[in-house]
Amino acid sequence: MTIKGGSSGSVSVNGKPAGAATSSRPSVTSRLSDVPTTSDEVASQPAPASTTESLIRNTNEAEENVFLFVPNLIGYTRVILAALSLYYMQIHPKACTFLYGISCLLDAVDGVAARRLGQSTKFGAVLDMVTDRCTTACLLCYLTKTYPRAALLFQALITLDFSSHYIHMYSSLLTGAASHKLVTSEVSRILWYYYNDSRTLFFFCAGNELFFVCLYLMEFYPTPLGLEPRWFLWPFGQKFALQVLKTAASDPHSWSAFYFQAVAKTTWPMVAAALTAPVCAMKQVFSVVQFWTAAKVLVGVDLEQRRRATGEKSK
């Protein structure tokens, strides 16, 4: 689930998300100068001060246990709640939705706790992102069973979600960004708008998850709301409403008849899904932009490395 109020690995500056503080951040080009270009150059680089073995040894011997930081404990709770929601998904929709929703809301709490307690960690950021991706994917997998005709669409959404976040995280690490949320307006104004304001991030991620939850609930709540089709026609005028009524009565295959049938069968999950569908669609736009932007960053790294390698060969 991807309801974001800030991940446990994000950085806060003056009470704002990390993306808001970008003036002192080194440029991508300056950071690329530190990236090795060839296998020979990589081999000739001095050994890092902290090898994998020493890092694991530090973890084992450290007095401070990062695994038990409050934001990470919240993250573990999210995993447990998500697992329980998956267990109840086929047999108890109310319990499933409740557990799923609490897990979503805790996604906003862990970021706040991390900033206020000074416990923002890379482990927490990854735990948060992995939990989000896996739980959303599990829900979409269930929807492929419920709506088999839309299985390809749900599979595409899973692919886009995983790929866009993976390539974005990888490019952020490669360029030395302190957080994957550090996106400047020069890199992508859309992503800057998405990540810079925690309220915007929360709105789109919450709406995205709520849309999928509504699709899930439609299977269990088929009782119509009892809406009258004419309620939605009178604003267009009595003459128009009467014409629609006559067309529906005379031709059962007309769009008017389809409209009457659709309104008569409308349930509350359908209404909620219709309201959140545009938010979900916009969230996928953000994912596409995120993927393409990260891809261009990686290609930029490749070109910079090739330029340096060619310059060294010419010497």
N, C-alpha and C positions, 0 to 999 in steps of 0.2 A: 504494500500500500504506500501510496506516495503523497500523503498529506504532509506538507512541509511547513513548519514554523521555523525551520533552521535545523540542520543536522548537528549531531554531537561533535562533528569534526569541523564545523564552520568557525570562522573568525569574525568577531564583532569589533567594530571601530566606532567609538563614540556612540554606542547604542544602535549602530546601523549595521546591516549585513556587510560581509567582507567586500562584496562587489562595489560598495559605495566608496571605498578608500582605494583609489587606484593611482593617485598622482605620484606616489613614491615607489610604485612597483616597477621593476626593471622591464625594459622592452623585451619582446620575444627574440628580436635579433641579437641583443646583447647576451641573452641566455644561451642562444644557439651556438655562440662562439665557444662554449664550454663542452659541447657535445662532441664526442669522438667521431671521426669520419670513416675510418676503415678498420678492418680487423687488426691490422698491424698497429694502428694507433691505439686501439683499445688495449692490445697486449702490452704496449709500451707505457700505458698509464700507470702511475704509482698505485699500489694497493690502497683501497679506501681505509680511512682510519677505523671504521667500524665494519668489520666483516660480518657475514651471516652468523658465524660461530660466536663471535664476541657479542653480537646483539642478543642472541639466544641466552648466552651466559649472563648478560646484564639483566635480562628479564627474570632469569631464575634466581639471581642473587640480589635483586633490587629490594629495598625496604618498602618502596611505594608500589602497590599492586594496581596497575592500570586496569586490569580486568575487573576490579571491584569498584571502579569509579562510579559515582551515582548515575551519570548518563548511560554508561554501559549496562548497569543493572536494569535501567529502564528499557534498554535495548533487548536484554534477555527476556524481560517480561513481555515485550512486544512479540518476540518469537513464540513464546509459550501460548499467548492469547491467539496468535494467528494459527498455530497448529491446532488448537482446540476448535477454532472456528471452522477449519477444514474438516475436522472430525464430524462436526454437527451439520455440515453443509447439505448433505442429502437427506437428513432425518429431522432436523429441527431448525427451520429458517430463522425463528426469532432469536434463539441462542446464538446461531451463527452470525447473524447481523449485529447483535450486541457485542460479541467478542471481537468481531472484525472492526467495528466502529471504535471500540476502546483502543485497540491496537493502532488504529489510524491516528486517534487524538494524541496518543503517547508519542507519536512521531514528532509532534510539535513541542512536547514537553521536554524531551531529551536535549534538544538544542538550547532551550532556555536554561536548563540546569547546567549544561556544559559551560555556557558563557558566564553565568553568575557565580559558579563554583570554581572557575578557572580550570576546568577539566576537559577542555577540547583536545581530542586525540585523533590521530590518523586511524587507529583501530576502530574508534567509535564511528567515524565517518564511513568507513567501509562496512561495518556492521549494519549501520543504518541503511545504506544503499542496497546491500545484498538482501536485507529483510524486505525492503520495498519491492525490489524486482521479483523475488521469489513468490511472495504472497499474491501480488497482482497476477503473475503468470499462472499460479494455481487456480485463481478464480476464473481467469480466461479459459483455462483448460476445462473447467467445469462447464462453462458456457458453450464450449464446442459440442458438448454432449447434449445440452439442452436445446441448442439451435444448430443442428448439424448442417443446415444449408449455409450458415454463416461461418462454418468452421475455418475456411480459408482466411476470412477477414480477421478472426480472432488470432489465428496463427501469425498473420502479418503484424498484428499489433504487438504480440509477444516479441517477435523478431525485432521490430523497430525499437521497442522499449529497452531490450537488452543491448542491442548493438549501439544505439545512440549514447547510452550512458557509459558503456564500456570504452568506446573510442574517445568520448569526451574526458573520462577519467584518465585514460592513458595519455592523451595529449597534454592534460594538465600536469601530470607527473613528469612527463618528458621535458616540458618547458619550465619546470621548477615552480609552478604555482603553489601557494600555500594551501589553497582550497580549490575544488572544482567549481565553486561558485564565484571565483574571482574572474569575472568576464567584464571587460571594459566596453564602453559604447563604440570605440573604434574597431574592436574585433567583431562585434555583432550587437547592434542596437536592440534587436528583438530579444536576444538572450540576456542582455544587460537589464532590460525592462523586466524580464521574467525572474532573474535571480536577485536583482538589487533590492526589491521590495518584498519583505517576507509576507505581507498581506496578499500581494499578487500571486506569489508562489503558492500560498495556502489555498487561495480561491481556485486556481486552476487544477491543482493536484486533488483537492477535495471534490471538486465537481467531476473530475475524471473518474475517481473511485466511486462516487455516488452513482454515476451513470451505470457502471458495471454492476453495482449492487442492486440497482433497480431492475436491470435485466434479469438478475438472479431471482429476485422476489416475484417477478411476473409469473413464474412457474407455480408459485405457491399461493398466490392471491388472485384467482381468476374472477372473483365476484365483481360485477360492474358497479360503478358508482351510481348508476341510475340517472345519468345525465340526459336531458332532453335535447335532441338535435336542434329544435327550433330556438333554443336559448341563444345559440351562436349565430342565428340567421337574422333575427329582428334588427340588429344594428345596421344591417345593409338595406333595410326598408321592407315594408310589408309586401310590396309587389314582388321583390326578389325572393323573399322567403316562400311565398305561395307558389312561385314558379318552380323552385327547387322541390317543394313538396309534391307538386303534380308530376314532375319528371321522375322522381323516385318511385311514385306509385304506378306510373305507366310503363317504366322500363327498369326492371330489376338489375340490369347489367350496366346502367348508367353510373357516372361518377356521383350523382346525387344519391343513388341507392347505396353506393359504397360508403359515402359520407355518413348516411344514417346508420348503417351497420357498424361502422367504426366507432361512432360516438356511443352507440348503445352498448358496445362491448368494452368501453374504456374503463380501466381500473386505476387505482391510485398509483401503483408502481409505473404504469404507462405514462401518467401525467408527469411524475417526477423524472422519468427517463427523458421525456420530451423536453423538459426544462433544462436538463443538464447535458443533453446531447451536443449543443453548440460548444459548451465548455470542453467536453471531451475531444471534440474535433479540433479545437484550437490547441489543446495540449499535444495532439499528434503533430501539429504544425511546428510547435516548439521543438519536438523531438527530431523532426526532419532537419530543421535549421541547426540544431545542436550537432547532429551527425555530420552535416555538410561542412559546418564551420571547423569541427575537429579534424575532418579529413583534409581540409585545406591547410591547417596548422601542421599536420604530419607531412604533407607534401612539401610545405615550406622547409621543414627540417631536412627532408631528403635533398632538396635542391641546394640548401646551404652546405650540407655535408659534401655533395658532389662538387660544388664550386670550390670548396677548400681542398678537396682531394685532388682536383684537376690543377689547382694552383701549386700544390706541393710537388706534383709530378713534373711540372714545367720548370721547376727550379734546378 
